[in-house]
Amino acid sequence: MELVAAAKMRKAQILALAGRPYATSLHEILSSVQNASAKENIHPLLRTNQSQNQLIIIVTSDRGLAGGLNLNIFREILRSEPRGAKYITIGKKARDFAVKTGGDLLASWESEEIPYLDLARTLTKMTTEAFLSGEYSKISMIYPHFESTVKQNPRWVQVLPIAQKEELEEKPQTTEFLFEPTADKILNSILTHHILTQIYQVLVESKASEHSARMVAMKNATDAAGDLVDDLTLTYNQARQEAITNELLDIVTAQKAFE
């Protein structure tokens, strides 16, 4: 299992790392377009509403044997104490968690049921329609973020409403851009694509974290099993040596008795 997880881990890590530059560039483009768009016409996907409900998309693995990967996700959800939350789950472990805690489960997929991009398109359509209808005031995702082979921490991502430009900007921009067509028209197209890209990146990051955590867990299990075999072998040899010694003592004692 360690070797299989290691092979899958390499492919998943390459896929996750390859998507980060594109997601970062799209993030910067969105910030630039928001700066140039009309301030009086705020796009519906950027506005908050008065709903008291929130939708949480939980991304976990289908199987265990991945250390504390899924457990850390569940602890983070319970720590945040979401009120009026409904769930969409990706992965069997997330579905089981939602059912056991009495959560309102709207939809569920296994983590490898359909390709990531198709799943991202489906989730984008569902979340966008649900938010625009005013049913939820906030839609977010929680997943194990891939930082390294040995480190995967739970991370929240706000899907909707999309962060305003003040939240997107990390440093002031000194360059002004001209947009063709207008910035508002570009914004209408790029916002949905931004949500799709964000969800897709979460899915591939989660899969890279799963295989990395499973490889590490299986390596630790292999090492522990090896140590256990060594300890049991030593105990067996000691018991065997003791039995042989006792047999020799019995033989010597019987021989002395006949002399």
CYANA upper distance limits for C-alpha pairs under 8 A (distance plus 0.5 A):
  1 MET  CA      5 ALA  CA      6.48
  1 MET  CA    215 MET  CA      8.10
  1 MET  CA    218 MET  CA      7.10
  2 GLU  CA      6 ALA  CA      6.57
  2 GLU  CA    214 ARG  CA      7.90
  2 GLU  CA    215 MET  CA      5.51
  2 GLU  CA    216 VAL  CA      8.18
  2 GLU  CA    218 MET  CA      5.57
  2 GLU  CA    219 LYS  CA      6.47
  3 LEU  CA      7 ALA  CA      6.81
  3 LEU  CA    215 MET  CA      8.01
  4 VAL  CA      8 LYS  CA      6.85
  5 ALA  CA      9 MET  CA      6.30
  5 ALA  CA    211 HIS  CA      5.99
  5 ALA  CA    212 SER  CA      7.77
  5 ALA  CA    214 ARG  CA      6.82
  5 ALA  CA    215 MET  CA      5.57
  6 ALA  CA     10 ARG  CA      6.91
  6 ALA  CA    211 HIS  CA      7.62
  6 ALA  CA    212 SER  CA      7.76
  6 ALA  CA    215 MET  CA      6.17
  7 ALA  CA     11 LYS  CA      7.43
  8 LYS  CA     12 ALA  CA      6.69
  8 LYS  CA    211 HIS  CA      6.90
  9 MET  CA     13 GLN  CA      6.44
  9 MET  CA    208 ALA  CA      6.46
  9 MET  CA    211 HIS  CA      5.30
  9 MET  CA    212 SER  CA      6.04
  9 MET  CA    215 MET  CA      8.18
 10 ARG  CA     14 ILE  CA      6.75
 11 LYS  CA     15 LEU  CA      6.82
 12 ALA  CA     16 ALA  CA      6.66
 12 ALA  CA    204 VAL  CA      7.40
 12 ALA  CA    205 GLU  CA      8.37
 12 ALA  CA    207 LYS  CA      6.82
 12 ALA  CA    208 ALA  CA      5.10
 12 ALA  CA    211 HIS  CA      8.04
 13 GLN  CA     17 LEU  CA      6.53
 13 GLN  CA    205 GLU  CA      8.19
 13 GLN  CA    208 ALA  CA      5.56
 14 ILE  CA     18 ALA  CA      6.40
 15 LEU  CA     19 GLY  CA      7.01
 15 LEU  CA    204 VAL  CA      7.23
 16 ALA  CA     20 ARG  CA      7.31
 16 ALA  CA    201 GLN  CA      7.37
 16 ALA  CA    204 VAL  CA      5.74
 16 ALA  CA    205 GLU  CA      5.68
 16 ALA  CA    208 ALA  CA      7.14
 17 LEU  CA     21 PRO  CA      8.41
 18 ALA  CA     22 TYR  CA      8.48
 19 GLY  CA     23 ALA  CA      6.83
 19 GLY  CA    201 GLN  CA      7.09
 20 ARG  CA     24 THR  CA      6.56
 20 ARG  CA    201 GLN  CA      7.92
 21 PRO  CA     25 SER  CA      6.59
 22 TYR  CA     26 LEU  CA      6.61
 23 ALA  CA     27 HIS  CA      6.66
 23 ALA  CA    197 THR  CA      7.03
 23 ALA  CA    198 GLN  CA      7.51
 23 ALA  CA    201 GLN  CA      8.05
 24 THR  CA     28 GLU  CA      6.91
 25 SER  CA     29 ILE  CA      6.70
 26 LEU  CA     30 LEU  CA      6.58
 26 LEU  CA    194 HIS  CA      7.43
 27 HIS  CA     31 SER  CA      6.93
 27 HIS  CA    168 LEU  CA      7.97
 27 HIS  CA    194 HIS  CA      8.08
 28 GLU  CA     32 SER  CA      6.87
 28 GLU  CA    168 LEU  CA      8.32
 28 GLU  CA    169 GLU  CA      8.36
 29 ILE  CA     33 VAL  CA      6.66
 30 LEU  CA     34 GLN  CA      6.61
 30 LEU  CA    187 LEU  CA      8.01
 30 LEU  CA    190 ILE  CA      7.74
 30 LEU  CA    191 LEU  CA      8.18
 30 LEU  CA    194 HIS  CA      8.48
 31 SER  CA     35 ASN  CA      6.85
 31 SER  CA    165 LYS  CA      5.94
 31 SER  CA    168 LEU  CA      6.46
 31 SER  CA    169 GLU  CA      6.86
 32 SER  CA     36 ALA  CA      7.06
 32 SER  CA    177 PHE  CA      8.28
 33 VAL  CA     37 SER  CA      6.59
 33 VAL  CA    183 ALA  CA      6.18
 33 VAL  CA    184 ASP  CA      8.30
 33 VAL  CA    186 ILE  CA      7.95
 33 VAL  CA    187 LEU  CA      6.96
 34 GLN  CA    164 GLN  CA      8.44
 34 GLN  CA    165 LYS  CA      6.53
 34 GLN  CA    183 ALA  CA      8.07
 34 GLN  CA    187 LEU  CA      7.74
 35 ASN  CA    165 LYS  CA      7.37
 36 ALA  CA    177 PHE  CA      8.37
 36 ALA  CA    183 ALA  CA      6.47
 37 SER  CA    182 THR  CA      8.41
 37 SER  CA    183 ALA  CA      5.57
 37 SER  CA    184 ASP  CA      5.71
 37 SER  CA    187 LEU  CA      8.17
 38 ALA  CA     42 ILE  CA      8.07
 38 ALA  CA    184 ASP  CA      7.34
 42 ILE  CA     46 LEU  CA      7.09
 42 ILE  CA     47 ARG  CA      7.34
 43 HIS  CA     47 ARG  CA      7.20
 43 HIS  CA    188 ASN  CA      8.11
 44 PRO  CA    132 LEU  CA      7.40
 45 LEU  CA    128 THR  CA      8.29
 45 LEU  CA    131 PHE  CA      8.18
 45 LEU  CA    132 LEU  CA      7.59
 45 LEU  CA    160 LEU  CA      7.23
 45 LEU  CA    161 PRO  CA      6.01
 45 LEU  CA    162 ILE  CA      6.73
 45 LEU  CA    191 LEU  CA      8.10
 46 LEU  CA    160 LEU  CA      7.98
 46 LEU  CA    161 PRO  CA      5.55
 46 LEU  CA    162 ILE  CA      5.60
 46 LEU  CA    163 ALA  CA      7.25
 46 LEU  CA    164 GLN  CA      7.06
 47 ARG  CA    161 PRO  CA      6.69
 48 THR  CA    137 SER  CA      6.66
 48 THR  CA    138 LYS  CA      8.33
 48 THR  CA    161 PRO  CA      6.74
 49 ASN  CA    134 GLY  CA      6.98
 49 ASN  CA    136 TYR  CA      8.25
 49 ASN  CA    137 SER  CA      5.90
 50 GLN  CA    134 GLY  CA      8.28
 50 GLN  CA    137 SER  CA      6.93
 51 SER  CA    134 GLY  CA      6.99
 51 SER  CA    135 GLU  CA      6.74
 51 SER  CA    136 TYR  CA      6.00
 51 SER  CA    137 SER  CA      5.48
 52 GLN  CA     84 GLY  CA      7.17
 52 GLN  CA    136 TYR  CA      7.44
 52 GLN  CA    137 SER  CA      6.91
 53 ASN  CA     83 ARG  CA      7.88
 53 ASN  CA     84 GLY  CA      5.30
 53 ASN  CA     85 ALA  CA      6.27
 53 ASN  CA     86 LYS  CA      8.13
 53 ASN  CA    135 GLU  CA      7.48
 53 ASN  CA    136 TYR  CA      5.44
 53 ASN  CA    137 SER  CA      6.53
 53 ASN  CA    138 LYS  CA      7.85
 54 GLN  CA     83 ARG  CA      8.22
 54 GLN  CA     84 GLY  CA      6.73
 54 GLN  CA     85 ALA  CA      5.30
 54 GLN  CA     86 LYS  CA      6.93
 54 GLN  CA    136 TYR  CA      5.50
 54 GLN  CA    137 SER  CA      6.24
 54 GLN  CA    138 LYS  CA      5.38
 54 GLN  CA    139 ILE  CA      6.30
 54 GLN  CA    140 SER  CA      8.50
 55 LEU  CA     85 ALA  CA      6.00
 55 LEU  CA     86 LYS  CA      5.42
 55 LEU  CA     87 TYR  CA      6.29
 55 LEU  CA     88 ILE  CA      7.99
 55 LEU  CA    136 TYR  CA      7.05
 55 LEU  CA    138 LYS  CA      6.89
 55 LEU  CA    139 ILE  CA      5.20
 55 LEU  CA    140 SER  CA      6.94
 56 ILE  CA     85 ALA  CA      7.18
 56 ILE  CA     86 LYS  CA      6.67
 56 ILE  CA     87 TYR  CA      5.46
 56 ILE  CA     88 ILE  CA      6.81
 56 ILE  CA    139 ILE  CA      6.41
 56 ILE  CA    140 SER  CA      5.63
 56 ILE  CA    141 MET  CA      6.11
 56 ILE  CA    142 ILE  CA      7.90
 57 ILE  CA     87 TYR  CA      6.25
 57 ILE  CA     88 ILE  CA      5.16
 57 ILE  CA     89 THR  CA      6.15
 57 ILE  CA     90 ILE  CA      7.93
 57 ILE  CA    139 ILE  CA      8.25
 57 ILE  CA    140 SER  CA      6.74
 57 ILE  CA    141 MET  CA      5.05
 57 ILE  CA    142 ILE  CA      6.90
 58 ILE  CA     87 TYR  CA      7.62
 58 ILE  CA     88 ILE  CA      6.83
 58 ILE  CA     89 THR  CA      5.35
 58 ILE  CA     90 ILE  CA      6.55
 58 ILE  CA     94 ALA  CA      6.60
 58 ILE  CA    141 MET  CA      6.46
 58 ILE  CA    142 ILE  CA      5.80
 58 ILE  CA    143 TYR  CA      6.90
 59 VAL  CA     89 THR  CA      6.64
 59 VAL  CA     90 ILE  CA      5.22
 59 VAL  CA     91 GLY  CA      6.76
 59 VAL  CA     94 ALA  CA      7.12
 59 VAL  CA    111 SER  CA      8.34
 59 VAL  CA    141 MET  CA      7.98
 59 VAL  CA    142 ILE  CA      6.81
 59 VAL  CA    143 TYR  CA      5.49
 59 VAL  CA    144 PRO  CA      8.16
 59 VAL  CA    203 LEU  CA      7.91
 59 VAL  CA    206 SER  CA      7.47
 60 THR  CA     70 ASN  CA      6.49
 60 THR  CA     73 ILE  CA      8.36
 60 THR  CA     89 THR  CA      8.44
 60 THR  CA     90 ILE  CA      6.62
 60 THR  CA     91 GLY  CA      5.54
 60 THR  CA     92 LYS  CA      7.97
 60 THR  CA     93 LYS  CA      6.70
 60 THR  CA     94 ALA  CA      6.16
 60 THR  CA    111 SER  CA      7.82
 60 THR  CA    143 TYR  CA      7.17
 60 THR  CA    144 PRO  CA      8.05
 60 THR  CA    206 SER  CA      7.63
 60 THR  CA    210 GLU  CA      8.41
 61 SER  CA     70 ASN  CA      7.70
 61 SER  CA     90 ILE  CA      8.16
 61 SER  CA     91 GLY  CA      5.40
 61 SER  CA     92 LYS  CA      7.09
 61 SER  CA     93 LYS  CA      6.66
 61 SER  CA     94 ALA  CA      8.12
 61 SER  CA    111 SER  CA      6.65
 61 SER  CA    207 LYS  CA      8.18
 61 SER  CA    210 GLU  CA      7.01
 62 ASP  CA     91 GLY  CA      5.15
 62 ASP  CA     92 LYS  CA      4.96
 62 ASP  CA     93 LYS  CA      6.19
 62 ASP  CA    110 GLU  CA      6.82
 62 ASP  CA    111 SER  CA      6.62
 63 ARG  CA     92 LYS  CA      7.68
 63 ARG  CA     93 LYS  CA      7.50
 64 GLY  CA     93 LYS  CA      8.39
 65 LEU  CA    214 ARG  CA      6.51
 65 LEU  CA    217 ALA  CA      7.23
 65 LEU  CA    218 MET  CA      7.91
 66 ALA  CA     70 ASN  CA      8.22
 66 ALA  CA    210 GLU  CA      7.18
 66 ALA  CA    211 HIS  CA      8.28
 66 ALA  CA    213 ALA  CA      5.60
 66 ALA  CA    214 ARG  CA      4.55
 66 ALA  CA    215 MET  CA      8.14
 66 ALA  CA    216 VAL  CA      8.36
 66 ALA  CA    217 ALA  CA      6.24
 66 ALA  CA    218 MET  CA      8.39
 67 GLY  CA    213 ALA  CA      6.86
 67 GLY  CA    214 ARG  CA      7.25
 67 GLY  CA    217 ALA  CA      5.97
 68 GLY  CA     72 ASN  CA      6.39
 69 LEU  CA     73 ILE  CA      7.40
 69 LEU  CA    144 PRO  CA      7.47
 69 LEU  CA    152 GLN  CA      7.74
 69 LEU  CA    153 ASN  CA      8.45
 69 LEU  CA    210 GLU  CA      7.67
 69 LEU  CA    213 ALA  CA      7.22
 70 ASN  CA     74 PHE  CA      6.99
 70 ASN  CA     93 LYS  CA      7.77
 70 ASN  CA     94 ALA  CA      8.46
 70 ASN  CA    144 PRO  CA      8.44
 71 LEU  CA     75 ARG  CA      6.70
 72 ASN  CA     76 GLU  CA      6.70
 72 ASN  CA    153 ASN  CA      8.13
 72 ASN  CA    154 PRO  CA      7.10
 73 ILE  CA     77 ILE  CA      6.91
 73 ILE  CA    142 ILE  CA      7.74
 73 ILE  CA    143 TYR  CA      7.32
 73 ILE  CA    144 PRO  CA      7.51
 73 ILE  CA    154 PRO  CA      6.06
 74 PHE  CA     78 LEU  CA      6.76
 74 PHE  CA     97 PHE  CA      7.95
 75 ARG  CA     79 ARG  CA      6.47
 76 GLU  CA     80 SER  CA      6.75
 76 GLU  CA    154 PRO  CA      7.66
 77 ILE  CA     81 GLU  CA      7.02
 77 ILE  CA     82 PRO  CA      7.77
 78 LEU  CA     82 PRO  CA      8.08
 85 ALA  CA    103 GLY  CA      8.16
 85 ALA  CA    104 ASP  CA      7.99
 86 LYS  CA    103 GLY  CA      6.99
 86 LYS  CA    104 ASP  CA      5.46
 86 LYS  CA    105 LEU  CA      6.62
 86 LYS  CA    106 LEU  CA      7.38
 87 TYR  CA     98 ALA  CA      7.65
 87 TYR  CA    103 GLY  CA      7.38
 87 TYR  CA    104 ASP  CA      6.56
 87 TYR  CA    105 LEU  CA      5.41
 87 TYR  CA    106 LEU  CA      6.42
 87 TYR  CA    107 ALA  CA      7.88
 88 ILE  CA    105 LEU  CA      6.59
 88 ILE  CA    106 LEU  CA      6.09
 88 ILE  CA    107 ALA  CA      5.49
 88 ILE  CA    108 SER  CA      6.27
 89 THR  CA     94 ALA  CA      6.00
 89 THR  CA     95 ARG  CA      6.02
 89 THR  CA     98 ALA  CA      8.41
 89 THR  CA    105 LEU  CA      8.20
 89 THR  CA    107 ALA  CA      7.03
 89 THR  CA    108 SER  CA      5.26
 89 THR  CA    109 TRP  CA      6.86
 90 ILE  CA     94 ALA  CA      6.94
 90 ILE  CA     95 ARG  CA      7.81
 90 ILE  CA    108 SER  CA      6.44
 90 ILE  CA    109 TRP  CA      5.45
 90 ILE  CA    110 GLU  CA      6.08
 90 ILE  CA    111 SER  CA      5.88
 91 GLY  CA     95 ARG  CA      7.00
 91 GLY  CA    108 SER  CA      8.04
 91 GLY  CA    109 TRP  CA      6.53
 91 GLY  CA    110 GLU  CA      4.82
 91 GLY  CA    111 SER  CA      4.99
 91 GLY  CA    112 GLU  CA      8.48
 92 LYS  CA     96 ASP  CA      6.67
 92 LYS  CA    109 TRP  CA      8.09
 92 LYS  CA    110 GLU  CA      6.28
 92 LYS  CA    111 SER  CA      8.02
 93 LYS  CA     97 PHE  CA      6.70
 94 ALA  CA     98 ALA  CA      6.74
 95 ARG  CA     99 VAL  CA      6.76
 95 ARG  CA    105 LEU  CA      8.41
 95 ARG  CA    108 SER  CA      7.08
 96 ASP  CA    100 LYS  CA      6.55
 97 PHE  CA    101 THR  CA      6.62
 98 ALA  CA    102 GLY  CA      6.73
 98 ALA  CA    103 GLY  CA      5.44
 98 ALA  CA    104 ASP  CA      7.83
 98 ALA  CA    105 LEU  CA      7.19
 99 VAL  CA    103 GLY  CA      6.41
 99 VAL  CA    104 ASP  CA      8.36
 99 VAL  CA    105 LEU  CA      7.89
109 TRP  CA    113 GLU  CA      7.02
114 ILE  CA    118 ASP  CA      7.23
114 ILE  CA    119 LEU  CA      6.80
115 PRO  CA    119 LEU  CA      6.72
116 TYR  CA    120 ALA  CA      6.50
116 TYR  CA    200 TYR  CA      6.87
116 TYR  CA    203 LEU  CA      7.05
116 TYR  CA    204 VAL  CA      7.80
117 LEU  CA    121 ARG  CA      6.72
117 LEU  CA    200 TYR  CA      6.65
118 ASP  CA    122 THR  CA      6.81
119 LEU  CA    123 LEU  CA      6.66
120 ALA  CA    124 THR  CA      6.49
120 ALA  CA    196 LEU  CA      6.36
120 ALA  CA    197 THR  CA      8.39
120 ALA  CA    199 ILE  CA      6.16
120 ALA  CA    200 TYR  CA      5.75
120 ALA  CA    203 LEU  CA      8.46
121 ARG  CA    125 LYS  CA      6.76
121 ARG  CA    196 LEU  CA      6.70
122 THR  CA    126 MET  CA      6.75
123 LEU  CA    127 THR  CA      6.44
123 LEU  CA    199 ILE  CA      8.21
124 THR  CA    128 THR  CA      6.42
124 THR  CA    192 THR  CA      7.96
124 THR  CA    195 ILE  CA      6.85
124 THR  CA    196 LEU  CA      6.13
124 THR  CA    199 ILE  CA      8.00
125 LYS  CA    129 GLU  CA      6.64
126 MET  CA    130 ALA  CA      6.61
127 THR  CA    131 PHE  CA      6.52
127 THR  CA    139 ILE  CA      7.73
127 THR  CA    160 LEU  CA      8.42
128 THR  CA    132 LEU  CA      6.59
128 THR  CA    160 LEU  CA      8.37
128 THR  CA    192 THR  CA      8.47
129 GLU  CA    133 SER  CA      6.64
130 ALA  CA    134 GLY  CA      7.28
130 ALA  CA    135 GLU  CA      6.35
130 ALA  CA    136 TYR  CA      7.25
131 PHE  CA    135 GLU  CA      6.50
131 PHE  CA    136 TYR  CA      6.01
131 PHE  CA    137 SER  CA      7.50
131 PHE  CA    138 LYS  CA      8.16
131 PHE  CA    139 ILE  CA      8.13
131 PHE  CA    160 LEU  CA      7.70
131 PHE  CA    161 PRO  CA      8.42
137 SER  CA    161 PRO  CA      8.18
138 LYS  CA    158 GLN  CA      8.08
138 LYS  CA    159 VAL  CA      8.34
138 LYS  CA    160 LEU  CA      6.23
138 LYS  CA    161 PRO  CA      6.80
139 ILE  CA    158 GLN  CA      6.76
139 ILE  CA    159 VAL  CA      6.03
139 ILE  CA    160 LEU  CA      5.53
139 ILE  CA    161 PRO  CA      7.70
140 SER  CA    156 TRP  CA      7.33
140 SER  CA    157 VAL  CA      6.01
140 SER  CA    158 GLN  CA      4.81
140 SER  CA    159 VAL  CA      5.57
140 SER  CA    160 LEU  CA      7.31
141 MET  CA    156 TRP  CA      6.18
141 MET  CA    157 VAL  CA      5.60
141 MET  CA    158 GLN  CA      6.93
141 MET  CA    159 VAL  CA      7.45
142 ILE  CA    154 PRO  CA      7.13
142 ILE  CA    155 ARG  CA      6.03
142 ILE  CA    156 TRP  CA      5.05
142 ILE  CA    157 VAL  CA      6.83
143 TYR  CA    154 PRO  CA      6.03
143 TYR  CA    155 ARG  CA      6.15
143 TYR  CA    156 TRP  CA      7.38
143 TYR  CA    202 VAL  CA      7.44
143 TYR  CA    206 SER  CA      6.52
144 PRO  CA    152 GLN  CA      6.02
144 PRO  CA    153 ASN  CA      5.81
144 PRO  CA    154 PRO  CA      4.93
144 PRO  CA    155 ARG  CA      6.66
144 PRO  CA    205 GLU  CA      7.88
144 PRO  CA    206 SER  CA      5.87
144 PRO  CA    209 SER  CA      6.70
144 PRO  CA    210 GLU  CA      8.38
145 HIS  CA    152 GLN  CA      5.79
145 HIS  CA    153 ASN  CA      5.98
145 HIS  CA    154 PRO  CA      6.43
145 HIS  CA    155 ARG  CA      6.43
145 HIS  CA    202 VAL  CA      8.23
145 HIS  CA    205 GLU  CA      6.42
145 HIS  CA    206 SER  CA      6.66
145 HIS  CA    209 SER  CA      7.06
146 PHE  CA    151 LYS  CA      7.41
146 PHE  CA    152 GLN  CA      5.44
146 PHE  CA    153 ASN  CA      7.74
146 PHE  CA    205 GLU  CA      6.09
146 PHE  CA    206 SER  CA      7.34
146 PHE  CA    208 ALA  CA      6.90
146 PHE  CA    209 SER  CA      5.47
147 GLU  CA    151 LYS  CA      6.12
147 GLU  CA    152 GLN  CA      6.16
147 GLU  CA    153 ASN  CA      8.11
148 SER  CA    152 GLN  CA      7.28
149 THR  CA    209 SER  CA      7.98
149 THR  CA    212 SER  CA      5.65
149 THR  CA    213 ALA  CA      7.56
149 THR  CA    216 VAL  CA      8.25
150 VAL  CA    212 SER  CA      7.44
150 VAL  CA    213 ALA  CA      7.23
150 VAL  CA    216 VAL  CA      7.41
151 LYS  CA    213 ALA  CA      8.47
152 GLN  CA    209 SER  CA      6.37
152 GLN  CA    213 ALA  CA      8.09
158 GLN  CA    162 ILE  CA      7.66
158 GLN  CA    163 ALA  CA      8.36
159 VAL  CA    195 ILE  CA      6.95
159 VAL  CA    198 GLN  CA      8.08
159 VAL  CA    199 ILE  CA      8.38
163 ALA  CA    167 GLU  CA      6.30
163 ALA  CA    168 LEU  CA      6.76
164 GLN  CA    168 LEU  CA      6.79
165 LYS  CA    169 GLU  CA      6.43
179 PHE  CA    183 ALA  CA      6.20
181 PRO  CA    185 LYS  CA      7.03
181 PRO  CA    186 ILE  CA      7.35
182 THR  CA    186 ILE  CA      6.93
183 ALA  CA    187 LEU  CA      6.48
184 ASP  CA    188 ASN  CA      6.86
185 LYS  CA    189 SER  CA      7.25
186 ILE  CA    190 ILE  CA      6.52
187 LEU  CA    191 LEU  CA      6.43
188 ASN  CA    192 THR  CA      8.03
189 SER  CA    193 HIS  CA      7.33
190 ILE  CA    194 HIS  CA      6.41
191 LEU  CA    195 ILE  CA      6.92
192 THR  CA    196 LEU  CA      6.82
193 HIS  CA    197 THR  CA      6.59
194 HIS  CA    198 GLN  CA      6.56
195 ILE  CA    199 ILE  CA      6.69
196 LEU  CA    200 TYR  CA      6.59
197 THR  CA    201 GLN  CA      6.57
198 GLN  CA    202 VAL  CA      6.82
199 ILE  CA    203 LEU  CA      6.88
200 TYR  CA    204 VAL  CA      6.96
201 GLN  CA    205 GLU  CA      6.50
202 VAL  CA    206 SER  CA      6.53
203 LEU  CA    207 LYS  CA      6.84
204 VAL  CA    208 ALA  CA      6.76
205 GLU  CA    209 SER  CA      6.73
206 SER  CA    210 GLU  CA      6.66
207 LYS  CA    211 HIS  CA      6.88
208 ALA  CA    212 SER  CA      6.62
209 SER  CA    213 ALA  CA      6.47
210 GLU  CA    214 ARG  CA      6.60
211 HIS  CA    215 MET  CA      6.56
212 SER  CA    216 VAL  CA      6.82
213 ALA  CA    217 ALA  CA      6.55
214 ARG  CA    218 MET  CA      6.47
215 MET  CA    219 LYS  CA      6.56
216 VAL  CA    220 ASN  CA      6.68
217 ALA  CA    221 ALA  CA      6.64
218 MET  CA    222 THR  CA      6.51
219 LYS  CA    223 ASP  CA      6.67
220 ASN  CA    224 ALA  CA      6.55
221 ALA  CA    225 ALA  CA      6.50
222 THR  CA    226 GLY  CA      6.65
223 ASP  CA    227 ASP  CA      6.75
224 ALA  CA    228 LEU  CA      6.65
225 ALA  CA    229 VAL  CA      6.65
226 GLY  CA    230 ASP  CA      6.77
227 ASP  CA    231 ASP  CA      6.71
228 LEU  CA    232 LEU  CA      6.58
229 VAL  CA    233 THR  CA      6.45
230 ASP  CA    234 LEU  CA      6.66
231 ASP  CA    235 THR  CA      6.70
232 LEU  CA    236 TYR  CA      6.50
233 THR  CA    237 ASN  CA      6.62
234 LEU  CA    238 GLN  CA      6.67
235 THR  CA    239 ALA  CA      6.70
236 TYR  CA    240 ARG  CA      6.54
237 ASN  CA    241 GLN  CA      6.46
238 GLN  CA    242 GLU  CA      6.61
239 ALA  CA    243 ALA  CA      6.69
240 ARG  CA    244 ILE  CA      6.75
241 GLN  CA    245 THR  CA      6.63
242 GLU  CA    246 ASN  CA      6.68
243 ALA  CA    247 GLU  CA      6.75
244 ILE  CA    248 LEU  CA      6.75
245 THR  CA    249 LEU  CA      6.73
246 ASN  CA    250 ASP  CA      6.72
247 GLU  CA    251 ILE  CA      6.78
248 LEU  CA    252 VAL  CA      6.64
249 LEU  CA    253 THR  CA      6.47
250 ASP  CA    254 ALA  CA      6.60
251 ILE  CA    255 GLN  CA      6.68
252 VAL  CA    256 LYS  CA      6.74
253 THR  CA    257 ALA  CA      6.78
254 ALA  CA    258 PHE  CA      7.13
255 GLN  CA    259 GLU  CA      7.13
